[in-house]
Structure formats: C-alpha cells, structure tokens
Amino acid sequence: MRLLGNRWVVAAAIALVALALYLPAIGVGDFVGDDEALDAGVVWEMRRSGDWLFPEFNDEYLPPKPPLFYWAAAAVSKLHGRVDEWSVRAPSAFAAAAMVAVGVAGSATTIGLGAAALGGLMLATTPIVFGAARSGRCDMLLALVVTGCLLLVAASRSGPMSRGARWSFWSLLGLAALIKGGAGVGLVVVVIVAAAALERNRRLLTGLLDASIVAFLAIGGAWYVIATAHWGYRFVDEQIVGENLHHLFGGSGISDKGSGTTPLAEHLTYYLLHFFPHTAPWGLLVPFALLGTWRREPQTDRLRFFAVWLLAGLAFFTMVSRKSPYYLLPLAPPAALLAGAWAYGRVRDSLASEALQVGFSLRTFAVLVGVSTLVWLVSINVTGGSCELRAAARGLAERPLATIPAGALLGAGALGAVKALRGRNWGTGITAVFGGLVALFTLAGGITGRLDDCASLRAFAGQVRANTTPEDRVLFFQAPLPAVVLYAERTIPTLRDPRAAPSQAFYLIVPESLDRAIPPEWQSRAETVASDRGRVFTRKRMGIRLLRITPPTSGDESDDVPLGPVPGTQEARYP
C-alpha cells in the first residue's frame, strides 16, 4: 500500500511537470496544413451544428477518424467558450501528461520506482511527445490508451490478471478503436501475441478471453454500427475501408492524397531512421538497454516485455503501407522506460560516489544570464527581415520571464553535459540534459506557434470573406483546403470537373501547384481578386489566389470548356 501511494504521488508530480512544459503558449499559432485544420474543422462543425454523432465538415468531409478525440476537443471548447487553437490542442497536452503518469505508476512495480520515475522524466521530455502534446490531433490520446492497455498486460506476466483489470483492458482497447480505428487495436494485438510467443506463455492471451470482451465490443463498436446505419455504404467505403484497410495495404484514405507507396528500402527502414531523431537524446540509450535484455543480464527479465512492445510495434508499423513519424508515439513509453531502467543504476551510483558537478561557477552562470538577457533585448527591437525572423523574435520578446531563464539554463545544460561527458559522470550528464531539454522546449513553445503564423491561411480566408458575399459561388479548384473553410467560416464546395462549373460568374480558389490545370479558356476571363502565401496540402508552402471567373460574352465561340453543369456529370466527393 505504501508503494502504491508513493508511485502515484511520484507519477502525479512528474505529470504536473510535463503539463507545465506542454501548456504554455499552446494556443499560439494558427492551424496550418490540412491535418490539424481538418480535425479542428470537425470540432467546429460539431459545435456549430450541435450534431456530435454525424458531423460533416464543409458538407464534404466525414470525420476522418472515429469521434472520441473530437468529442474531447468539443467538450473542452464548450468549457472554454469557443473553438480555437487552445481548445483543440489542450486535450493532447492533458493526454500526454496522463500518459507520463500512467507510464510511471504502471511500470513502477515491474522495474522499480526509481527507474520508472527516470523513465517518466525521459518520456515527458522526448521530442515526439512534446510535439504531439501541442498538436490538435488524435495521436496523443491514442498513445495514452495503448499505454494503459499494454501496462495492464505487463503487470499480469507474474500472475493471473484480475477481473477488474480485464474489464479495464477491454474498455481501453474499445477506446483505442474509438480514437483511431484499427491502428491502436492492431498494435496492442501484435504486441501481446509477440510477447506470448516469445515467452511461450499462452496465459497472456487466454487470460484475456472472458465475458469482459463485451466492453470492447460495446465501446469500440457501437459508434461504428450507428454511423454505418446513418451513412450507409459511404461510411464503410470512406471510413472503415479508406482509413483502415488502405492505410494497411495501400491506397488513399478520404483525407489522404496518396497511397503511401514508397521504395522497398525506404519502406523497410522508415521507422528505424525516424526513431532516433524523434526520441533523441533518450532513444540513443535504447540499443544498449535492448542489448542487455538480449544477453539476459541480471534483472533484465522484467524489461523483456517493454523490449517486445517496442520491437513488435516497429515491425507492425513497418508492415503498414501508410507512413507517418507520429505512428511512433505509442512506442515512446517503452523506449523511455527501457532507457530509464538501463540508466537508473548508473545515475544512482554516480550520484552516490560523487556530488553533482555543474561544471561552471556562479560567475559563468551570471554571464549566461547576461547573454540570454541580451538576446531578449535584441529580440524586442527586431522590426525587419523575413516573416520567420520577426516571428521568432516576437516569440522570444513576448515572454521575458520564460525566455531569459530558459536561455541561461540552455547554456548551463550544454556546459554541464560537456563536463559530464569528459568525467563520465552519469548523474551530472543526465541532469544537464534534462535541464537543457526543458529550456529548449520552453523556448520552442514560444517560437514555433509564431512561425506557423507565417504559413497560415487565416489572412487569405479573411480576404475570401471580405471579397465575396454569402450569395456568391465560391469554389475550391480540384482539392479543398480545410484551413480556408475553417477560418472563412463558410461552406466552400470543390470543383473537380471544369465541365461542372456554374453558368454564372463564380469565384475559384486556386493553389499555385494547380495553376496549370486551369482550362486555358478561363485564363482570359479570370480576375485575381486576392492572393497570399501559406502552407497548402499539409506541408508545402506556396502561393494561393482567389479568382473571379466571368462567363463568356454572347457569341464567343472560342471556349471549348463550357461554364455550366453538364448533364450526367457526377462530382467526386473527396480527394
């Protein structure tokens, strides 16, 4: 009982530290790119229409993912008073902090409280976790429930899983299905099967098979049944097949533009190459921890499940056709816990044998504070240069109480790490790296949002609203842009076939990459009403124009492409 209290107190303390790192300035920076803007748009549609079961953003998009994340963001926005960047991203920040707490408390009885606490700190300061915690997407919520599922299984390796634990497992797995469909469910199944096979322990599988599975069917399946009854074949084709099977075997989901097909070598090495940059510096310790489990060193049996979790997860996502670095998120907990367990004994012995050595004097620290203050003073006087330079300077200038200490701490962390590396002092080294990461993330939190504003389509959406009326026909050309719909706060259909164009004058939103696809016959009648630059189609920054297309004058027979709907033309609904 004392251990139970201690581990949850430690877990809560580390989670609060993580939340203090994730929440500041989380609402700064517009939604840029299709992914986050589309998810925000679904939340906005839920609140606007009041339909939380069957929202259709822009009268075109079904929710690209199951609704649990959207419900969480909509609930936060209702408490917050409006749908904005903060309310859509906040659920991810709280889910990340909860994942850290669950990781610490759930692994403490397996690897020890000290190793679990160190692993929790590493997890909280892993770059991919920090990034996802500040993004309005479902990935962080999925990582939380997957972590809960697999830690319940890890705890059952030494004995039968209790009845309450089995009901909790299946309930969490149902939530995983309600967050991201087959992705989370598939990962959990693959890890458990791999662990059971490696350990020759059928009980890991058979111990889960009882009446409690009804919790998974009820929680994970109810919405799918209701949605299929409401939308019919459209939902099956676009959500179940498009967002699940196509991601697994290849093909395009509704909110995707490609099948994710890559050369074989890149396909097989994608996650291995992305793992270390997205988990550094702690991920660099993972190979050493895995080597220890392979060699069956003392006390490594308790780590073997985390090794299976990581390696089986990498294999599962490598097989999947669709690739994204954020698929690595559910693998960050086992990576951090492996690294923490491997480093804990070394840190403990280092601190026991020699005092923490910061590696610099108070005078040096005063110089670091002075340099950091100077950087802040320079930032408040930046008025020229590129948008990115002004944005970065503004991000630093607006938060002096964070910028100046963080700048000094970053310098101190670098000096401490160099000192520790020379003296092979694990205690000083790990402490210095933690300090440097906290400082780096604090600075990044104020800057990255401002940098996103430089690529935002909010200003262009404002121009669309200012230059058109609700009665005007405004259309996207070939592909919709969710950010424009969201910030313009109006429905904008997509014109994919020029033959289906309105017979009267209309407005056309055209990204630079599609300029050449505009029928030549329209060019002479196209007037540029507004233009801007921003991030279009998720990552690429390019120019974008609002064109006014007028019909041909009477008797003009030079147009091969009519400005009017063609009978029998069937408009495609999705990219």
JOPEMO-V344311 format. One record per residue. N is the residue number from 1. RES is the residue in one letter. SS is DSSP state (alpha for helix, beta for strand, coil for the rest). Layout:
# JOPEMO-V344311
n: [N;N]
res: [RES;RES]
ss: [SS;SS]
This chain:
# JOPEMO-V344311
n: [1;2;3;4;5;6;7;8;9;10;11;12;13;14;15;16;17;18;19;20;21;22;23;24;25;26;27;28;29;30;31;32;33;34;35;36;37;38;39;40;41;42;43;44;45;46;47;48;49;50;51;52;53;54;55;56;57;58;59;60;61;62;63;64;65;66;67;68;69;70;71;72;73;74;75;76;77;78;79;80;81;82;83;84;85;86;87;88;89;90;91;92;93;94;95;96;97;98;99;100;101;102;103;104;105;106;107;108;109;110;111;112;113;114;115;116;117;118;119;120;121;122;123;124;125;126;127;128;129;130;131;132;133;134;135;136;137;138;139;140;141;142;143;144;145;146;147;148;149;150;151;152;153;154;155;156;157;158;159;160;161;162;163;164;165;166;167;168;169;170;171;172;173;174;175;176;177;178;179;180;181;182;183;184;185;186;187;188;189;190;191;192;193;194;195;196;197;198;199;200;201;202;203;204;205;206;207;208;209;210;211;212;213;214;215;216;217;218;219;220;221;222;223;224;225;226;227;228;229;230;231;232;233;234;235;236;237;238;239;240;241;242;243;244;245;246;247;248;249;250;251;252;253;254;255;256;257;258;259;260;261;262;263;264;265;266;267;268;269;270;271;272;273;274;275;276;277;278;279;280;281;282;283;284;285;286;287;288;289;290;291;292;293;294;295;296;297;298;299;300;301;302;303;304;305;306;307;308;309;310;311;312;313;314;315;316;317;318;319;320;321;322;323;324;325;326;327;328;329;330;331;332;333;334;335;336;337;338;339;340;341;342;343;344;345;346;347;348;349;350;351;352;353;354;355;356;357;358;359;360;361;362;363;364;365;366;367;368;369;370;371;372;373;374;375;376;377;378;379;380;381;382;383;384;385;386;387;388;389;390;391;392;393;394;395;396;397;398;399;400;401;402;403;404;405;406;407;408;409;410;411;412;413;414;415;416;417;418;419;420;421;422;423;424;425;426;427;428;429;430;431;432;433;434;435;436;437;438;439;440;441;442;443;444;445;446;447;448;449;450;451;452;453;454;455;456;457;458;459;460;461;462;463;464;465;466;467;468;469;470;471;472;473;474;475;476;477;478;479;480;481;482;483;484;485;486;487;488;489;490;491;492;493;494;495;496;497;498;499;500;501;502;503;504;505;506;507;508;509;510;511;512;513;514;515;516;517;518;519;520;521;522;523;524;525;526;527;528;529;530;531;532;533;534;535;536;537;538;539;540;541;542;543;544;545;546;547;548;549;550;551;552;553;554;555;556;557;558;559;560;561;562;563;564;565;566;567;568;569;570;571;572;573;574;575]
res: [M;R;L;L;G;N;R;W;V;V;A;A;A;I;A;L;V;A;L;A;L;Y;L;P;A;I;G;V;G;D;F;V;G;D;D;E;A;L;D;A;G;V;V;W;E;M;R;R;S;G;D;W;L;F;P;E;F;N;D;E;Y;L;P;P;K;P;P;L;F;Y;W;A;A;A;A;V;S;K;L;H;G;R;V;D;E;W;S;V;R;A;P;S;A;F;A;A;A;A;M;V;A;V;G;V;A;G;S;A;T;T;I;G;L;G;A;A;A;L;G;G;L;M;L;A;T;T;P;I;V;F;G;A;A;R;S;G;R;C;D;M;L;L;A;L;V;V;T;G;C;L;L;L;V;A;A;S;R;S;G;P;M;S;R;G;A;R;W;S;F;W;S;L;L;G;L;A;A;L;I;K;G;G;A;G;V;G;L;V;V;V;V;I;V;A;A;A;A;L;E;R;N;R;R;L;L;T;G;L;L;D;A;S;I;V;A;F;L;A;I;G;G;A;W;Y;V;I;A;T;A;H;W;G;Y;R;F;V;D;E;Q;I;V;G;E;N;L;H;H;L;F;G;G;S;G;I;S;D;K;G;S;G;T;T;P;L;A;E;H;L;T;Y;Y;L;L;H;F;F;P;H;T;A;P;W;G;L;L;V;P;F;A;L;L;G;T;W;R;R;E;P;Q;T;D;R;L;R;F;F;A;V;W;L;L;A;G;L;A;F;F;T;M;V;S;R;K;S;P;Y;Y;L;L;P;L;A;P;P;A;A;L;L;A;G;A;W;A;Y;G;R;V;R;D;S;L;A;S;E;A;L;Q;V;G;F;S;L;R;T;F;A;V;L;V;G;V;S;T;L;V;W;L;V;S;I;N;V;T;G;G;S;C;E;L;R;A;A;A;R;G;L;A;E;R;P;L;A;T;I;P;A;G;A;L;L;G;A;G;A;L;G;A;V;K;A;L;R;G;R;N;W;G;T;G;I;T;A;V;F;G;G;L;V;A;L;F;T;L;A;G;G;I;T;G;R;L;D;D;C;A;S;L;R;A;F;A;G;Q;V;R;A;N;T;T;P;E;D;R;V;L;F;F;Q;A;P;L;P;A;V;V;L;Y;A;E;R;T;I;P;T;L;R;D;P;R;A;A;P;S;Q;A;F;Y;L;I;V;P;E;S;L;D;R;A;I;P;P;E;W;Q;S;R;A;E;T;V;A;S;D;R;G;R;V;F;T;R;K;R;M;G;I;R;L;L;R;I;T;P;P;T;S;G;D;E;S;D;D;V;P;L;G;P;V;P;G;T;Q;E;A;R;Y;P]
ss: [coil;alpha;alpha;alpha;alpha;alpha;alpha;alpha;alpha;alpha;alpha;alpha;alpha;alpha;alpha;alpha;alpha;alpha;alpha;alpha;alpha;alpha;coil;coil;coil;coil;coil;coil;coil;coil;coil;coil;coil;alpha;alpha;alpha;alpha;alpha;alpha;alpha;alpha;alpha;alpha;alpha;alpha;alpha;alpha;alpha;alpha;coil;coil;coil;coil;coil;coil;beta;beta;coil;coil;coil;beta;beta;coil;coil;coil;coil;coil;alpha;alpha;alpha;alpha;alpha;alpha;alpha;alpha;alpha;alpha;alpha;alpha;alpha;coil;coil;coil;coil;alpha;alpha;alpha;alpha;alpha;alpha;alpha;alpha;alpha;alpha;alpha;alpha;alpha;alpha;alpha;alpha;alpha;alpha;alpha;alpha;alpha;alpha;alpha;alpha;alpha;alpha;alpha;coil;alpha;alpha;alpha;alpha;alpha;alpha;alpha;alpha;alpha;alpha;alpha;alpha;coil;coil;alpha;alpha;alpha;alpha;alpha;alpha;alpha;coil;coil;coil;coil;coil;alpha;alpha;alpha;alpha;alpha;alpha;alpha;alpha;alpha;alpha;alpha;alpha;alpha;alpha;alpha;alpha;alpha;alpha;alpha;alpha;coil;coil;coil;coil;alpha;alpha;alpha;alpha;alpha;alpha;alpha;alpha;alpha;alpha;alpha;alpha;alpha;alpha;alpha;alpha;alpha;alpha;coil;alpha;alpha;alpha;alpha;alpha;alpha;alpha;alpha;alpha;alpha;alpha;alpha;alpha;alpha;alpha;alpha;alpha;alpha;coil;coil;coil;alpha;alpha;alpha;alpha;coil;coil;coil;coil;coil;coil;alpha;alpha;alpha;alpha;alpha;alpha;alpha;alpha;alpha;alpha;alpha;alpha;alpha;alpha;alpha;alpha;alpha;alpha;alpha;coil;alpha;alpha;alpha;alpha;alpha;alpha;alpha;alpha;alpha;alpha;alpha;alpha;alpha;alpha;alpha;alpha;alpha;coil;coil;coil;coil;coil;coil;coil;coil;coil;coil;coil;coil;coil;coil;alpha;alpha;alpha;alpha;alpha;alpha;alpha;alpha;alpha;alpha;alpha;alpha;alpha;alpha;alpha;alpha;coil;coil;alpha;alpha;alpha;alpha;alpha;alpha;alpha;alpha;alpha;alpha;alpha;alpha;alpha;coil;coil;coil;coil;coil;coil;alpha;alpha;alpha;alpha;alpha;alpha;alpha;alpha;alpha;alpha;alpha;alpha;alpha;alpha;alpha;alpha;alpha;alpha;alpha;coil;coil;coil;coil;coil;alpha;alpha;alpha;alpha;alpha;alpha;alpha;alpha;alpha;alpha;alpha;alpha;alpha;alpha;alpha;alpha;alpha;alpha;alpha;alpha;alpha;alpha;alpha;alpha;alpha;alpha;alpha;alpha;alpha;coil;coil;coil;coil;coil;coil;coil;coil;alpha;alpha;alpha;alpha;alpha;alpha;alpha;alpha;alpha;alpha;alpha;alpha;alpha;alpha;alpha;alpha;alpha;alpha;coil;coil;coil;coil;coil;coil;coil;alpha;alpha;alpha;alpha;alpha;alpha;alpha;alpha;alpha;alpha;alpha;coil;coil;alpha;alpha;alpha;alpha;alpha;alpha;alpha;alpha;alpha;alpha;alpha;alpha;alpha;alpha;alpha;alpha;alpha;alpha;alpha;alpha;alpha;alpha;alpha;alpha;coil;coil;alpha;alpha;alpha;alpha;alpha;alpha;alpha;alpha;alpha;alpha;alpha;alpha;alpha;alpha;alpha;alpha;alpha;alpha;alpha;alpha;alpha;alpha;alpha;alpha;alpha;alpha;alpha;alpha;coil;coil;coil;coil;alpha;alpha;alpha;alpha;alpha;alpha;alpha;alpha;alpha;alpha;coil;coil;coil;coil;coil;coil;beta;beta;beta;beta;coil;coil;coil;coil;alpha;alpha;alpha;alpha;alpha;alpha;alpha;coil;coil;coil;coil;beta;beta;beta;coil;coil;alpha;alpha;alpha;coil;coil;coil;coil;coil;beta;beta;beta;beta;beta;beta;alpha;alpha;alpha;alpha;alpha;alpha;coil;coil;alpha;alpha;alpha;alpha;coil;coil;beta;beta;beta;beta;beta;beta;beta;beta;beta;beta;beta;coil;coil;coil;beta;beta;beta;beta;beta;beta;beta;beta;beta;beta;coil;coil;coil;coil;coil;coil;coil;coil;coil;coil;coil;coil;coil;coil;coil;coil;coil;coil;coil;coil;coil;coil;coil;coil;coil;coil]
